[in-house]
Every structure is written in C-alpha cells, then in structure tokens.
Amino acid sequence: MILFGTLVNAAAIIVGSLLGLLLTRIPESIRKTVMQGIGLAVVVLGLKMALGTENILLVIVSIVVGAILGEWINIDHGLNQAGKWLEKKVGGDKQGSIATGFVTATLVYCIGAMGVLGAMDSGLRNNHDILYTKALIDGFSAIIFTSTLGIGVLFSAFPVLLYQGVIALLSTQIYNLVSEKMLDAILLEVTAVGGLMIIAIGINILELKKIQVANMLPALIVAALGVPLVDWLSGIL
C-alpha cells in the first residue's frame, strides 16, 4: 500500500500529541527551557540541510522568488486562519495557542528531506522505512511540542497526511519526467532551501524574531524547477 508509511507518520503525530497533553502541567520555566533546546536543535538541523547545496546562488534566488510569491499568495495568513478556525472549533487555553501549535508543527513536519524522500520511496518502491523513521522522530517531538504549544500540534497530522500522500502518489510517475540523476540534484537543492526555512522556524521558536516561514514555501517549487533550468542553460552556454 503506497500510502501506508504516510498513514503511520500521521498516526504517530496524533499519538505523540495525545501523550503530550498529559504533560501540559509542566512548570512554565521548564517549558521555556525545553522549547529553547528544541529551537537550537531545529536551527542545527536546518544548517546541516542548507550546507549540502552545490549551488548557493540557486538557493538564494529560490528563497527570494519564493518569498515574493508566498507574500503575494499570503500562505502564512491562510495557515494561521486555518489554525484560528480550529481554535474556534476546539477551544484553547489562550488566544492563538492552537493556531501557533498548528502552524509551527505543520512547518516542522512538512519541510525537510525525510518527508519528501520517504514519500517518494513509498511511491517508487513501496518501501516505507524512511517514513517509519520519520514517524518515530515526529511522534517523540509531538510529545514535546504539544506539552509546550498545546493541542494545535495534533492537527498538523492532517497537512502531513495530505502533503506526503500527494508526493507518494505523484512519485509513481516521476521517472517519466526526469532522470534519476536529475532527481537527485533536485532533491539536494530543495533540501538546502528547506534547510534555510528550518533555520527560520528555529529562530521563531527561540523568539528571536518573527519570520513568516510559510510565505517562503513556494521557494521549494522554485528550487525544484530551477535545477533543470540551470542544467539546460549550462548546456547551451
């Protein structure tokens, strides 16, 4: 079953979030310190991803063009509105708590190499090992996120289900469009661009500065399209 790994990943987030709800009475000082630790770990993860690029100019162009498109579409506003809608339906301890947890967790779980590679492996080879590993990581992090950010984290399982599910289904036809070598190059640069966004998420968690990371999401598409464009241009110049 192509979508089995994605279903396991989404289920792990839900289970982790439910367990995290049992830890919501942790003292505020401990929550703050734990979130700072998570923020630092997220920044390190983003740096590791971003430094893998072989074309830093493409990464910069992708972020700039993607941010312009994202601001025009206003993706961040859409995600926050979805979070606020959930807040009205479910209720929260304080205004904005569910929206914050939903947006933060959705971005962390959806941006990254494991989600893309794992979903593609599910679609291409019906192999779910990468997504099983991601499910363990996401499940444990959901416990921590939910204990500090609240129940909004649980609802991030649904964007993950949709996002990875679509990639898994589409990847069954991907070799009809690009070669394996080109696909590896695309994944490398998309991962690097995603790494910059992961760093921005870490900065948000650390409360150093509010960055509208969701508005940068089109940069992933720009990078994916930019790799074959650069390859084509280098071939004719």
N, CA, C and O of each residue as an XYZ file, in Angstrom:
948
protein
N       0.847     -1.198      0.000
C       0.000      0.000      0.000
C       0.880      1.244      0.000
O       1.642      1.467      0.941
N       0.779      2.048     -1.041
C       1.658      3.202     -1.224
C       1.571      4.203     -0.075
O       2.580      4.800      0.301
N       0.392      4.390      0.479
C       0.197      5.434      1.491
C       0.391      4.936      2.924
O       0.165      5.689      3.871
N       0.803      3.690      3.094
C       0.892      3.141      4.451
C       1.897      3.905      5.320
O       1.600      4.215      6.474
N       3.071      4.211      4.784
C       4.081      4.944      5.551
C       3.587      6.310      5.982
O       3.842      6.747      7.104
N       2.873      6.990      5.081
C       2.317      8.305      5.398
C       1.263      8.205      6.496
O       1.203      9.054      7.385
N       0.434      7.165      6.433
C      -0.591      6.964      7.463
C       0.047      6.708      8.827
O      -0.425      7.210      9.847
N       1.124      5.922      8.834
C       1.838      5.645     10.085
C       2.432      6.930     10.653
O       2.379      7.160     11.861
N       3.001      7.770      9.779
C       3.595      9.039     10.191
C       2.547      9.947     10.834
O       2.778     10.518     11.900
N       1.396     10.074     10.175
C       0.319     10.922     10.709
C      -0.194     10.378     12.041
O      -0.464     11.139     12.969
N      -0.324      9.057     12.125
C      -0.803      8.431     13.361
C       0.176      8.664     14.510
O      -0.241      8.877     15.649
N       1.478      8.623     14.214
C       2.496      8.843     15.246
C       2.397     10.252     15.810
O       2.566     10.454     17.013
N       2.124     11.229     14.948
C       1.971     12.614     15.406
C       0.757     12.739     16.319
O       0.810     13.411     17.349
N      -0.338     12.084     15.931
C      -1.553     12.142     16.748
C      -1.324     11.490     18.116
O      -1.688     12.059     19.144
N      -0.727     10.308     18.126
C      -0.454      9.605     19.385
C       0.507     10.410     20.260
O       0.299     10.547     21.466
N       1.573     10.947     19.627
C       2.528     11.762     20.376
C       1.874     12.992     20.976
O       2.176     13.376     22.106
N       0.980     13.606     20.223
C       0.275     14.799     20.709
C      -0.632     14.463     21.887
O      -0.700     15.214     22.861
N      -1.325     13.338     21.795
C      -2.209     12.926     22.898
C      -1.405     12.658     24.166
O      -1.835     13.001     25.268
N      -0.217     12.033     24.001
C       0.651     11.818     25.163
C       1.160     13.150     25.711
O       1.285     13.334     26.921
N       1.455     14.086     24.779
C       1.941     15.402     25.202
C       0.921     16.171     26.017
O       1.283     16.984     26.868
N      -0.365     15.916     25.759
C      -1.415     16.601     26.521
C      -1.380     16.225     28.001
O      -1.856     16.973     28.855
N      -0.808     15.054     28.290
C      -0.704     14.620     29.688
C       0.397     15.366     30.431
O       0.477     15.327     31.658
N       1.257     16.057     29.652
C       2.403     16.743     30.268
C       2.232     18.260     30.278
O       3.200     18.992     30.483
N       1.006     18.735     30.057
C       0.785     20.184     29.948
C       0.926     20.923     31.280
O       0.962     22.153     31.300
N       1.007     20.199     32.374
C       1.140     20.853     33.682
C       2.593     21.062     34.084
O       2.890     21.386     35.234
N       3.481     20.876     33.136
C       4.900     21.139     33.395
C       5.074     22.624     33.719
O       4.466     23.465     33.058
N       5.889     22.966     34.719
C       6.105     24.383     35.062
C       6.565     25.203     33.869
O       7.274     24.699     32.997
N       6.161     26.472     33.829
C       6.462     27.338     32.702
C       7.958     27.482     32.469
O       8.397     27.541     31.320
N       8.745     27.540     33.531
C      10.193     27.695     33.377
C      10.798     26.502     32.646
O      11.694     26.665     31.818
N      10.302     25.289     32.957
C      10.805     24.087     32.291
C      10.375     24.086     30.828
O      11.168     23.760     29.945
N       9.116     24.453     30.571
C       8.635     24.517     29.190
C       9.488     25.462     28.354
O       9.864     25.146     27.226
N       9.785     26.619     28.921
C      10.556     27.619     28.187
C      11.944     27.099     27.839
O      12.414     27.263     26.713
N      12.594     26.474     28.810
C      13.939     25.949     28.583
C      13.915     24.813     27.563
O      14.791     24.727     26.703
N      12.903     23.939     27.664
C      12.772     22.837     26.707
C      12.572     23.374     25.292
O      13.192     22.880     24.350
N      11.712     24.379     25.135
C      11.454     24.965     23.818
C      12.708     25.627     23.254
O      12.950     25.580     22.048
N      13.503     26.242     24.125
C      14.760     26.833     23.672
C      15.702     25.753     23.166
O      16.392     25.939     22.163
N      15.729     24.620     23.865
C      16.551     23.492     23.415
C      16.086     22.962     22.076
O      16.899     22.663     21.201
N      14.763     22.843     21.913
C      14.207     22.388     20.634
C      14.550     23.378     19.536
O      14.921     22.985     18.430
N      14.426     24.662     19.843
C      14.744     25.702     18.868
C      16.174     25.606     18.382
O      16.437     25.718     17.185
N      17.102     25.398     19.308
C      18.507     25.260     18.939
C      18.741     24.017     18.074
O      19.495     24.059     17.102
N      18.079     22.904     18.443
C      18.227     21.665     17.671
C      17.674     21.842     16.257
O      18.247     21.329     15.295
N      16.567     22.564     16.133
C      15.969     22.815     14.822
C      16.900     23.662     13.962
O      17.037     23.414     12.764
N      17.541     24.661     14.568
C      18.493     25.503     13.834
C      19.660     24.660     13.310
O      20.075     24.811     12.161
N      20.182     23.776     14.157
C      21.301     22.908     13.751
C      20.878     21.989     12.599
O      21.637     21.781     11.652
N      19.662     21.444     12.689
C      19.145     20.593     11.618
C      19.055     21.379     10.309
O      19.432     20.878      9.249
N      18.555     22.607     10.391
C      18.442     23.455      9.207
C      19.792     23.769      8.593
O      19.945     23.754      7.372
N      20.774     24.056      9.442
C      22.129     24.344      8.959
C      22.703     23.136      8.209
O      23.301     23.282      7.144
N      22.512     21.947      8.780
C      23.018     20.729      8.161
C      22.400     20.526      6.779
O      23.083     20.126      5.836
N      21.120     20.803      6.673
C      20.427     20.654      5.393
C      20.892     21.706      4.388
O      21.161     21.390      3.229
N      20.984     22.957      4.838
C      21.309     24.069      3.938
C      22.729     23.975      3.398
O      22.983     24.353      2.254
N      23.657     23.476      4.208
C      25.058     23.415      3.803
C      25.327     22.333      2.756
O      26.442     22.232      2.245
N      24.329     21.535      2.438
C      24.515     20.485      1.445
C      24.393     20.974      0.011
O      24.618     20.206     -0.924
N      24.039     22.247     -0.177
C      23.832     22.770     -1.527
C      25.109     22.760     -2.367
O      26.217     22.903     -1.850
N      24.924     22.587     -3.669
C      26.039     22.710     -4.607
C      25.874     23.947     -5.484
O      26.670     24.181     -6.393
N      24.841     24.736     -5.207
C      24.580     25.953     -5.978
C      23.913     26.979     -5.071
O      22.689     27.112     -5.066
N      24.722     27.700     -4.307
C      24.180     28.647     -3.332
C      23.411     29.782     -4.009
O      22.477     30.336     -3.430
N      23.807     30.125     -5.237
C      23.095     31.179     -5.960
C      21.656     30.756     -6.240
O      20.729     31.556     -6.113
N      21.476     29.490     -6.623
C      20.131     28.980     -6.875
C      19.309     28.999     -5.591
O      18.118     29.308     -5.624
N      19.922     28.677     -4.482
C      19.226     28.696     -3.190
C      18.743     30.104     -2.870
O      17.604     30.297     -2.445
N      19.625     31.094     -3.079
C      19.270     32.495     -2.796
C      18.126     32.958     -3.697
O      17.151     33.550     -3.234
N      18.269     32.673     -4.994
C      17.226     33.066     -5.955
C      15.903     32.398     -5.609
O      14.846     33.023     -5.684
N      15.967     31.125     -5.230
C      14.750     30.381     -4.884
C      14.042     31.003     -3.684
O      12.820     31.158     -3.680
N      14.828     31.358     -2.663
C      14.243     31.975     -1.466
C      13.618     33.327     -1.795
O      12.516     33.636     -1.343
N      14.328     34.128     -2.586
C      13.826     35.468     -2.929
C      12.540     35.375     -3.756
O      11.527     35.987     -3.417
N      12.594     34.601     -4.843
C      11.419     34.461     -5.712
C      10.275     33.787     -4.956
O       9.120     34.198     -5.066
N      10.607     32.750     -4.191
C       9.586     32.048     -3.422
C       8.921     32.929     -2.392
O       7.708     32.861     -2.198
N       9.720     33.767     -1.723
C       9.167     34.682     -0.718
C       8.231     35.708     -1.361
O       7.194     36.050     -0.793
N       8.599     36.194     -2.541
C       7.742     37.152     -3.253
C       6.398     36.500     -3.598
O       5.336     37.084     -3.385
N       6.469     35.281     -4.134
C       5.243     34.558     -4.473
C       4.410     34.252     -3.225
O       3.187     34.391     -3.226
N       5.103     33.832     -2.161
C       4.406     33.498     -0.918
C       3.723     34.686     -0.283
O       2.613     34.571      0.236
N       4.397     35.847     -0.324
C       3.790     37.065      0.209
C       2.580     37.479     -0.631
O       1.575     37.959     -0.105
N       2.699     37.285     -1.939
C       1.585     37.622     -2.834
C       0.369     36.736     -2.552
O      -0.764     37.212     -2.485
N       0.633     35.423     -2.388
C      -0.449     34.485     -2.077
C      -0.880     34.618     -0.616
O      -2.038     34.373     -0.276
N       0.066     35.010      0.243
C      -0.141     35.141      1.690
C      -0.478     33.795      2.331
O      -1.520     33.627      2.965
N       0.445     32.840      2.144
C       0.263     31.494      2.677
C       0.224     31.500      4.204
O      -0.568     30.780      4.813
N       1.079     32.313      4.817
C       1.149     32.387      6.276
C      -0.212     32.758      6.859
O      -0.653     32.186      7.856
N      -0.862     33.716      6.228
C      -2.189     34.137      6.696
C      -3.179     32.985      6.585
O      -3.993     32.771      7.484
N      -3.108     32.236      5.472
C      -4.008     31.108      5.275
C      -3.831     30.033      6.328
O      -4.812     29.504      6.851
N      -2.558     29.701      6.651
C      -2.297     28.705      7.676
C      -2.780     29.174      9.047
O      -3.360     28.404      9.813
N      -2.530     30.442      9.338
C      -2.979     30.983     10.623
C      -4.496     31.020     10.724
O      -5.061     30.782     11.791
N      -5.153     31.320      9.608
C      -6.616     31.325      9.606
C      -7.150     29.917      9.851
O      -8.142     29.731     10.555
N      -6.468     28.912      9.251
C      -6.863     27.525      9.488
C      -6.695     27.178     10.969
O      -7.538     26.503     11.560
N      -5.589     27.652     11.559
C      -5.357     27.418     12.978
C      -6.395     28.087     13.852
O      -6.841     27.516     14.847
N      -6.786     29.310     13.477
C      -7.798     30.037     14.255
C      -9.167     29.386     14.116
O      -9.964     29.380     15.054
N      -9.432     28.831     12.912
C     -10.694     28.113     12.719
C     -10.743     26.895     13.642
O     -11.768     26.609     14.260
N      -9.604     26.175     13.724
C      -9.524     25.039     14.635
C      -9.724     25.485     16.077
O     -10.358     24.798     16.878
N      -9.172     26.642     16.387
C      -9.269     27.174     17.740
C     -10.721     27.425     18.139
O     -11.127     27.156     19.270
N     -11.494     27.946     17.182
C     -12.914     28.204     17.449
C     -13.687     26.905     17.635
O     -14.615     26.827     18.441
N     -13.283     25.873     16.864
C     -13.982     24.601     16.943
C     -13.615     23.806     18.191
O     -14.462     23.151     18.798
N     -12.340     23.876     18.563
C     -11.843     23.056     19.662
C     -11.748     23.832     20.965
O     -12.020     23.302     22.043
N     -11.355     25.097     20.851
C     -11.123     25.913     22.036
C      -9.690     25.808     22.472
O      -9.033     24.809     22.179
N      -9.176     26.813     23.171
C      -7.777     26.799     23.605
C      -7.601     27.452     24.955
O      -8.472     28.184     25.424
N      -6.463     27.180     25.582
C      -6.198     27.771     26.892
C      -6.031     29.275     26.806
O      -6.373     30.007     27.735
N      -5.503     29.723     25.687
C      -5.320     31.157     25.495
C      -5.427     31.455     24.013
O      -5.195     30.582     23.176
N      -5.778     32.681     23.695
C      -5.994     33.064     22.313
C      -4.718     32.864     21.493
O      -3.645     33.327     21.881
N      -4.841     32.183     20.374
C      -3.705     31.986     19.483
C      -2.894     30.744     19.779
O      -1.979     30.415     19.023
N      -3.211     30.031     20.882
C      -2.386     28.881     21.263
C      -2.496     27.731     20.263
O      -1.487     27.131     19.893
N      -3.710     27.427     19.828
C      -3.897     26.334     18.879
C      -3.314     26.694     17.521
O      -2.667     25.868     16.877
N      -3.543     27.924     17.090
C      -3.004     28.374     15.799
C      -1.491     28.290     15.790
O      -0.906     27.844     14.803
N      -0.844     28.710     16.870
C       0.617     28.680     16.949
C       1.143     27.259     16.885
O       2.081     26.976     16.141
N       0.546     26.362     17.659
C       0.982     24.969     17.651
C       0.769     24.314     16.300
O       1.629     23.571     15.827
N      -0.367     24.583     15.677
C      -0.695     24.001     14.374
C       0.290     24.461     13.303
O       0.832     23.642     12.561
N       0.519     25.767     13.224
C       1.399     26.320     12.189
C       2.838     25.869     12.397
O       3.493     25.426     11.453
N       3.333     25.977     13.626
C       4.720     25.601     13.914
C       4.979     24.130     13.597
O       5.941     23.799     12.904
N       4.124     23.258     14.104
C       4.323     21.823     13.892
C       4.159     21.443     12.423
O       4.910     20.614     11.909
N       3.182     22.044     11.744
C       2.966     21.747     10.324
C       4.217     22.058      9.516
O       4.632     21.260      8.675
N       4.815     23.209      9.767
C       6.008     23.605      9.029
C       7.190     22.683      9.345
O       7.922     22.276      8.443
N       7.370     22.359     10.619
C       8.488     21.491     11.013
C       8.355     20.104     10.383
O       9.339     19.542      9.904
N       7.141     19.556     10.382
C       6.936     18.197      9.892
C       6.887     18.102      8.369
O       7.178     17.050      7.801
N       6.519     19.196      7.712
C       6.372     19.145      6.251
C       7.627     19.581      5.497
O       7.874     19.122      4.382
N       8.426     20.474      6.110
C       9.636     20.952      5.435
C      10.809     20.071      5.847
O      11.155     20.001      7.026
N      11.404     19.418      4.899
C      12.546     18.574      5.228
C      12.693     17.431      4.249
O      11.754     17.049      3.551
N      13.898     16.901      4.220
C      14.224     15.864      3.237
C      13.506     14.553      3.516
O      13.103     13.859      2.583
N      13.340     14.203      4.794
C      12.785     12.892      5.116
C      11.356     12.735      4.604
O      10.980     11.672      4.110
N      10.564     13.795      4.722
C       9.184     13.731      4.256
C       9.112     13.515      2.759
O       8.352     12.674      2.278
N       9.911     14.283      2.017
C       9.912     14.190      0.556
C      10.495     12.851      0.097
O       9.884     12.135     -0.696
N      11.686     12.524      0.609
C      12.349     11.288      0.204
C      11.548     10.053      0.621
O      11.413      9.092     -0.135
N      11.021     10.109      1.844
C      10.249      8.977      2.342
C       8.989      8.735      1.534
O       8.663      7.596      1.200
N       8.277      9.820      1.220
C       7.052      9.692      0.432
C       7.372      9.181     -0.979
O       6.635      8.367     -1.536
N       8.472      9.669     -1.543
C       8.862      9.214     -2.879
C       9.257      7.742     -2.862
O       8.934      7.003     -3.792
N       9.944      7.316     -1.825
C      10.343      5.918     -1.709
C       9.106      5.026     -1.572
O       9.067      3.909     -2.088
N       8.116      5.537     -0.879
C       6.858      4.797     -0.756
C       6.204      4.630     -2.121
O       5.713      3.554     -2.463
N       6.207      5.720     -2.899
C       5.567      5.688     -4.209
C       6.336      4.894     -5.239
O       5.746      4.173     -6.043
N       7.676      5.025     -5.220
C       8.503      4.382     -6.244
C       8.754      2.899     -5.970
O       8.723      2.075     -6.884
N       9.003      2.569     -4.696
C       9.406      1.190     -4.377
C       8.486      0.508     -3.363
O       8.704     -0.645     -2.992
N       7.448      1.241     -2.914
C       6.558      0.728     -1.872
C       7.351      0.371     -0.611
O       7.009     -0.558      0.121
N       8.440      1.155     -0.378
C       9.307      0.973      0.784
C       9.041      2.127      1.751
O       9.181      3.294      1.387
N       8.659      1.793      2.980
C       8.241      2.837      3.936
C       9.252      3.054      5.069
O       8.932      3.708      6.062
N      10.459      2.515      4.929
C      11.434      2.580      6.026
C      11.741      4.015      6.443
O      11.813      4.312      7.636
N      11.923      4.911      5.463
C      12.248      6.303      5.790
C      11.102      6.951      6.559
O      11.329      7.660      7.539
N       9.876      6.705      6.116
C       8.720      7.301      6.790
C       8.486      6.671      8.165
O       7.963      7.333      9.063
N       8.866      5.402      8.342
C       8.770      4.800      9.672
C       9.721      5.516     10.633
O       9.378      5.797     11.781
N      10.929      5.803     10.131
C      11.905      6.523     10.953
C      11.403      7.926     11.265
O      11.500      8.389     12.401
N      10.871      8.596     10.258
C      10.314      9.940     10.453
C       9.146      9.912     11.448
O       8.972     10.831     12.249
N       8.356      8.843     11.378
C       7.227      8.714     12.288
C       7.691      8.664     13.745
O       7.077      9.273     14.621
N       8.783      7.931     13.997
C       9.328      7.865     15.359
C       9.793      9.236     15.828
O       9.501      9.656     16.948
N      10.529      9.934     14.945
C      11.042     11.266     15.290
C       9.890     12.238     15.527
O       9.867     12.958     16.525
N       8.929     12.249     14.592
C       7.800     13.173     14.706
C       6.933     12.856     15.923
O       6.424     13.759     16.587
N       6.773     11.567     16.206
C       5.959     11.178     17.349
C       6.550     11.664     18.665
O       5.839     12.201     19.515
N       7.856     11.472     18.828
C       8.505     11.927     20.063
C       8.522     13.461     20.151
O       8.298     14.028     21.221
N       8.790     14.124     19.018
C       8.808     15.584     19.052
C       7.407     16.138     19.289
O       7.255     17.206     19.881
N       6.375     15.414     18.828
C       4.996     15.853     19.064
C       4.673     15.875     20.549
O       3.917     16.728     21.014
N       5.250     14.931     21.296
C       5.043     14.919     22.748
C       5.547     16.224     23.360
O       4.867     16.856     24.168
N       6.768     16.611     22.948
C       7.370     17.832     23.486
C       6.635     19.071     22.993
O       6.314     19.965     23.777
N       6.371     19.120     21.690
C       5.673     20.276     21.128
C       4.310     20.482     21.785
O       3.951     21.602     22.150
N       3.559     19.398     21.931
C       2.212     19.514     22.494
C       2.257     19.933     23.958
O       1.405     20.696     24.414
N       3.243     19.440     24.693
C       3.353     19.799     26.112
C       3.651     21.283     26.298
O       3.384     21.850     27.357
N       4.211     21.909     25.250
C       4.562     23.328     25.357
C       3.666     24.239     24.507
O       3.376     25.369     24.900
N       3.230     23.745     23.344
C       2.434     24.576     22.431
C       0.944     24.242     22.435
O       0.135     25.024     21.935
N       0.576     23.093     22.993
C      -0.835     22.756     23.098
C      -1.349     21.836     22.002
O      -0.586     21.331     21.178
N      -2.670     21.631     22.012
C      -3.322     20.642     21.155
C      -3.254     20.975     19.660
O      -3.518     20.103     18.832
N      -2.911     22.196     19.302
C      -2.805     22.567     17.894
C      -1.832     21.688     17.136
O      -1.970     21.496     15.928
N      -0.843     21.151     17.849
C       0.158     20.273     17.224
C      -0.504     19.031     16.645
O      -0.099     18.547     15.587
N      -1.515     18.514     17.328
C      -2.187     17.292     16.872
C      -2.742     17.459     15.456
O      -2.666     16.534     14.647
N      -3.292     18.622     15.160
C      -3.938     18.836     13.862
C      -2.937     18.958     12.713
O      -3.331     18.943     11.547
N      -1.635     19.080     13.035
C      -0.624     19.124     11.981
C      -0.505     17.774     11.281
O       0.088     17.681     10.207
N      -1.065     16.732     11.886
C      -1.024     15.404     11.260
C      -1.762     15.400      9.926
O      -1.409     14.635      9.028
N      -2.775     16.238      9.789
C      -3.593     16.221      8.573
C      -2.889     16.867      7.371
O      -2.960     16.311      6.275
N      -2.207     18.025      7.527
C      -1.384     18.519      6.413
C      -0.272     17.546      6.033
O       0.055     17.403      4.854
N       0.315     16.872      7.034
C       1.359     15.873      6.757
C       0.789     14.738      5.922
O       1.416     14.283      4.966
N      -0.399     14.287      6.287
C      -1.067     13.208      5.551
C      -1.323     13.615      4.099
O      -1.097     12.831      3.177
N      -1.792     14.837      3.909
C      -2.099     15.324      2.566
C      -0.826     15.535      1.752
O      -0.729     15.089      0.608
N       0.152     16.220      2.353
C       1.401     16.583      1.676
C       2.185     15.349      1.240
O       2.542     15.217      0.070
N       2.448     14.452      2.178
C       3.238     13.259      1.860
C       2.445     12.286      1.001
O       3.014     11.578      0.170
N       1.144     12.252      1.197
C       0.315     11.373      0.384
C       0.324     11.760     -1.083
O       0.412     10.903     -1.962
N       0.234     13.068     -1.343
C       0.262     13.559     -2.726
C       1.601     13.245     -3.376
O       1.654     12.797     -4.521
N       2.711     13.488     -2.622
C       4.048     13.197     -3.161
C       4.185     11.709     -3.480
O       4.715     11.342     -4.528
N       3.710     10.864     -2.583
C       3.804      9.414     -2.800
C       3.051      8.994     -4.058
O       3.547      8.183     -4.840
N       1.874      9.536     -4.251
C       1.065      9.173     -5.417
C       1.677      9.703     -6.716
O       1.701      9.008     -7.732
N       2.173     10.949     -6.667
C       2.756     11.539     -7.866
C       4.087     10.892     -8.248
O       4.434     10.802     -9.426
N       4.823     10.446     -7.234
C       6.154      9.897     -7.492
C       6.108      8.601     -8.298
O       7.124      8.185     -8.854
N       4.953      7.965     -8.368
C       4.850      6.737     -9.156
C       5.106      7.005    -10.641
O       5.403      6.089    -11.407
N       4.987      8.279    -11.033
C       5.178      8.647    -12.444
C       6.413      9.523    -12.673
O       6.643      9.988    -13.789
N       7.217      9.752    -11.611
C       8.249     10.782    -11.687
C       9.363     10.439    -12.684
O       9.916     11.338    -13.318
N       9.694      9.157    -12.829
C      10.786      8.803    -13.743
C      10.379      8.945    -15.205
O      11.213      8.837    -16.104
N       9.087      9.189    -15.434
C       8.638      9.507    -16.792
C       8.945     10.958    -17.148
O       8.880     11.352    -18.312
N       9.283     11.749    -16.120
C       9.533     13.183    -16.319
C      11.002     13.547    -16.218
O      11.495     14.346    -17.013
N      11.721     12.965    -15.240
C      13.137     13.306    -15.053
C      13.956     12.043    -14.825
O      13.431     11.002    -14.429
N      15.263     12.160    -15.087
C      16.169     11.031    -14.859
C      16.489     10.915    -13.372
O      16.236     11.843    -12.603
N      17.046      9.775    -12.972
C      17.406      9.573    -11.570
C      18.484     10.572    -11.131
O      18.448     11.073    -10.007
N      19.447     10.860    -12.027
C      20.500     11.821    -11.720
C      19.922     13.214    -11.499
O      20.313     13.905    -10.557
N      18.995     13.631    -12.360
C      18.367     14.943    -12.215
C      17.535     15.000    -10.943
O      17.510     16.020    -10.255
N      16.858     13.908    -10.634
C      16.044     13.866     -9.420
C      16.910     14.049     -8.179
O      16.526     14.765     -7.255
N      18.080     13.402     -8.152
C      18.997     13.552     -7.016
C      19.452     15.003     -6.868
O      19.540     15.523     -5.756
N      19.745     15.658     -8.008
C      20.172     17.061     -7.980
C      19.052     17.965     -7.480
O      19.290     18.900     -6.715
N      17.843     17.681     -7.914
C      16.689     18.479     -7.467
C      16.478     18.336     -5.967
O      16.271     19.325     -5.264
N      16.533     17.096     -5.481
C      16.331     16.850     -4.048
C      17.404     17.534     -3.203
O      17.118     18.017     -2.107
N      18.639     17.576     -3.709
C      19.737     18.213     -2.992
C      19.456     19.693     -2.771
O      19.615     20.197     -1.659
N      19.036     20.395     -3.829
C      18.809     21.839     -3.722
C      17.499     22.157     -2.988
O      17.414     23.145     -2.258
N      16.495     21.323     -3.185
C      15.242     21.519     -2.450
C      15.477     21.339     -0.953
O      14.914     22.066     -0.135
N      16.317     20.362     -0.606
C      16.668     20.140      0.797
C      17.412     21.339      1.376
O      17.169     21.729      2.518
N      18.323     21.930      0.588
C      19.083     23.098      1.046
C      18.157     24.291      1.288
O      18.278     24.988      2.296
N      17.233     24.515      0.356
C      16.266     25.613      0.524
C      15.380     25.347      1.744
O      15.099     26.252      2.530
N      14.949     24.102      1.889
C      14.157     23.734      3.060
C      14.937     23.933      4.349
O      14.365     24.281      5.382
N      16.253     23.709      4.285
C      17.094     23.909      5.461
C      17.076     25.345      5.950
O      17.042     25.595      7.154
N      17.098     26.298      5.008
C      17.016     27.709      5.406
C      15.707     28.002      6.115
O      15.666     28.768      7.077
N      14.631     27.379      5.628
C      13.326     27.597      6.262
C      13.265     26.948      7.646
O      12.635     27.471      8.565
N      13.936     25.790      7.778
C      14.004     25.132      9.082
C      14.740     26.026     10.081
O      14.349     26.118     11.245
N      15.812     26.686      9.616
C      16.541     27.631     10.480
C      15.606     28.748     10.929
O      15.612     29.147     12.093
N      14.804     29.248      9.993
C      13.856     30.319     10.320
C      12.832     29.850     11.350
O      12.439     30.615     12.230
N      12.400     28.592     11.241
C      11.466     28.050     12.232
C      12.130     28.014     13.610
O      11.507     28.342     14.620
N      13.407     27.610     13.634
C      14.145     27.603     14.900
C      14.239     28.984     15.511
O      14.111     29.144     16.725
N      14.462     29.984     14.673
C      14.521     31.377     15.152
C      13.178     31.793     15.739
O      13.123     32.489     16.753
N      12.086     31.360     15.090
C      10.751     31.651     15.624
C      10.531     30.985     16.975
O       9.992     31.596     17.898
N      10.954     29.724     17.085
C      10.788     29.004     18.350
C      11.586     29.676     19.466
O      11.138     29.737     20.611
N      12.774     30.180     19.119
C      13.625     30.869     20.098
C      13.126     32.283     20.402
O      13.630     32.954     21.302
N      12.117     32.723     19.627
C      11.506     34.057     19.799
C      12.526     35.173     19.606
O      12.440     36.227     20.235
N      13.497     34.922     18.722
C      14.477     35.958     18.409
C      13.886     36.983     17.449
O      14.163     38.178     17.553
N      13.073     36.504     16.518
C      12.408     37.367     15.547
C      11.295     36.575     14.895
O      11.447     35.376     14.660
N      10.177     37.224     14.598
C       9.068     36.546     13.944
C       9.288     36.545     12.431
O       9.290     37.598     11.794
N       9.473     35.350     11.867
C       9.674     35.195     10.424
C       8.479     34.436      9.858
O       8.106     33.385     10.380
N       7.885     34.955      8.805
C       6.730     34.301      8.190
C       7.225     33.184      7.253
O       7.260     33.333      6.031
N       7.594     32.089      7.865
C       8.215     30.991      7.130
C       7.284     30.420      6.061
O       7.731     30.068      4.970
N       5.996     30.329      6.373
C       5.050     29.741      5.418
C       5.057     30.484      4.084
O       4.830     29.882      3.035
N       5.314     31.780      4.123
C       5.339     32.565      2.884
C       6.564     32.278      2.028
O       6.667     32.763      0.901
N       7.496     31.487      2.565
C       8.671     31.087      1.787
C       8.491     29.728      1.123
O       9.352     29.302      0.354
N       7.391     29.042      1.404
C       7.190     27.684      0.894
C       7.295     27.561     -0.636
O       7.809     26.551     -1.116
N       6.827     28.552     -1.422
C       6.986     28.432     -2.882
C       8.443     28.300     -3.325
O       8.712     27.865     -4.444
N       9.388     28.673     -2.448
C      10.810     28.553     -2.786
C      11.188     27.104     -3.065
O      12.108     26.852     -3.843
N      10.501     26.150     -2.450
C      10.780     24.739     -2.693
C      10.460     24.372     -4.142
O      11.199     23.625     -4.782
N       9.351     24.907     -4.648
C       8.959     24.651     -6.037
C       9.917     25.362     -6.991
O      10.319     24.804     -8.012
N      10.279     26.606     -6.644
C      11.218     27.373     -7.476
C      12.543     26.627     -7.592
O      13.117     26.548     -8.678
N      13.032     26.081     -6.480
C      14.291     25.327     -6.494
C      14.172     24.071     -7.353
O      15.080     23.748     -8.119
N      13.044     23.362     -7.221
C      12.833     22.135     -7.995
C      12.814     22.420     -9.497
O      13.335     21.635    -10.289
N      12.219     23.532     -9.879
C      12.176     23.900    -11.296
C      13.491     24.529    -11.755
O      13.861     24.449    -12.926
N      14.188     25.156    -10.807
C      15.426     25.860    -11.144
C      16.573     24.935    -11.496
O      17.412     25.284    -12.327
N      16.630     23.756    -10.879
C      17.736     22.826    -11.141
C      17.782     22.394    -12.604
O      18.840     22.510    -13.222
N      16.679     21.899    -13.192
C      16.746     21.545    -14.621
C      16.944     22.756    -15.521
O      17.535     22.637    -16.594
N      16.452     23.933    -15.093
C      16.652     25.156    -15.887
C      18.123     25.531    -15.938
O      18.650     25.867    -16.998
N      18.796     25.471    -14.768
C      20.228     25.766    -14.703
C      21.002     24.758    -15.539
O      21.939     25.127    -16.247
N      20.617     23.488    -15.461
C      21.285     22.438    -16.234
C      21.133     22.687    -17.729
O      22.078     22.502    -18.495
N      19.942     23.107    -18.139
C      19.686     23.390    -19.548
C      20.487     24.600    -20.033
O      21.043     24.591    -21.131
N      20.536     25.646    -19.193
C      21.281     26.849    -19.560
C      22.773     26.571    -19.658
O      23.447     27.086    -20.551
N      23.292     25.753    -18.739
C      24.718     25.429    -18.763
C      25.074     24.597    -19.992
O      26.218     24.597    -20.446
N      24.082     23.892    -20.522
C      24.320     23.063    -21.679
C      24.381     23.839    -22.980
O      24.989     23.381    -23.947
N      23.746     25.030    -23.015
C      23.722     25.811    -24.248
C      24.694     26.988    -24.223
O      24.929     27.636    -25.243
N      25.260     27.257    -23.029
C      26.203     28.392    -22.935
C      27.638     27.919    -23.151
O      28.567     28.726    -23.109
